[in-house]
Amino acid sequence: MADTFRVKSWQEFKDLAHSKNPNCVVYVIAQSVPSKDHTGLKLILPVERAQYIFTDTAKGDAMRRTGIPVRNNKKGNHFLTDEDVKRFLRAELQIKDLKIFSYWTA
């Protein structure tokens, strides 16, 4: 059974990713407040016997800690795109052959 650890900062998550050298990262885009918005983000770093979880929330037109852009649809609902999350993770982590999965498609 894996232990779960909450990571409080993006830098800590990034440092863990470099020290643990995972082969994948999993992300979850979830509903946030208000409930029509899909701007909650969880990043999960699964490694042997542990998983590290980092959460981020929206503030205006970007995520509070990572700065990933928050998009708006025609009805004014806010959301994150898979492409923006993956682009951010690839650019920031720069781990060769890192696989990035959405929790819903993993």
C-alpha positions in Angstrom: 0.0 0.0 0.0 1.4 3.4 -1.0 1.7 6.3 1.4 0.2 9.6 0.3 1.9 12.9 0.9 0.5 16.3 0.3 3.0 18.7 -1.3 2.5 22.4 -0.4 4.4 24.3 -3.1 5.0 23.9 -6.8 8.7 24.1 -6.2 8.6 21.2 -3.7 6.6 19.1 -6.2 9.1 20.0 -9.0 12.1 19.1 -6.7 10.5 15.8 -5.8 9.9 15.0 -9.5 13.6 15.6 -10.2 14.9 13.6 -7.3 12.4 10.7 -7.7 12.7 10.6 -11.5 9.2 9.2 -12.1 8.1 7.7 -15.4 4.8 9.5 -15.3 2.7 12.3 -13.8 -1.1 12.1 -13.4 -3.3 15.2 -13.3 -6.9 15.7 -12.4 -8.9 18.7 -13.6 -12.0 19.0 -11.3 -14.9 21.2 -10.6 -14.2 24.1 -8.4 -16.3 26.9 -6.9 -18.6 27.9 -8.5 -19.5 24.3 -9.4 -19.8 25.1 -13.1 -16.1 25.9 -13.3 -13.5 23.2 -14.0 -10.5 25.0 -12.5 -9.4 22.7 -9.7 -6.1 21.0 -10.4 -4.4 18.0 -8.7 -1.0 16.8 -9.8 0.0 13.3 -8.7 3.5 12.0 -8.7 3.3 8.2 -8.3 6.6 6.6 -7.2 7.5 3.4 -5.5 5.6 3.0 -2.3 4.3 6.6 -2.3 2.3 9.2 -4.2 2.8 12.9 -3.8 -0.1 15.2 -4.5 -0.1 18.9 -5.2 -3.2 21.0 -5.6 -3.8 24.3 -7.3 -6.8 26.6 -7.6 -7.7 29.5 -9.9 -7.2 33.1 -9.2 -8.5 35.3 -12.0 -7.3 34.2 -15.4 -4.5 31.9 -14.1 -3.9 29.2 -11.6 -2.7 30.5 -8.3 0.6 28.5 -7.9 1.5 27.3 -11.4 0.3 30.1 -13.5 -1.4 27.8 -16.0 -4.0 29.9 -17.9 -7.7 29.7 -17.0 -9.9 29.7 -20.2 -13.5 30.9 -20.5 -16.2 29.4 -22.7 -19.1 31.3 -24.4 -21.3 30.9 -21.4 -18.6 32.4 -19.1 -17.6 29.2 -17.4 -13.9 28.8 -16.5 -11.9 25.8 -17.4 -8.4 24.3 -17.8 -7.4 22.5 -21.0 -5.5 19.3 -21.1 -3.1 20.8 -23.6 -2.2 23.7 -21.2 -1.6 21.4 -18.3 0.6 19.0 -20.3 2.5 21.9 -21.9 3.2 23.4 -18.5 4.4 20.0 -17.0 6.7 19.3 -19.9 8.3 22.7 -19.8 8.7 22.9 -16.1 9.7 19.3 -15.3 11.9 18.6 -18.4 12.1 14.9 -17.6 13.0 12.7 -20.6 10.3 10.3 -21.7 7.9 11.5 -18.9 4.4 10.3 -19.6 1.6 12.6 -18.6 -1.9 11.1 -18.0 -5.2 12.6 -17.2 -6.7 10.6 -14.2 -9.8 10.1 -16.3 -7.9 8.5 -19.2 -5.1 6.7 -17.2 
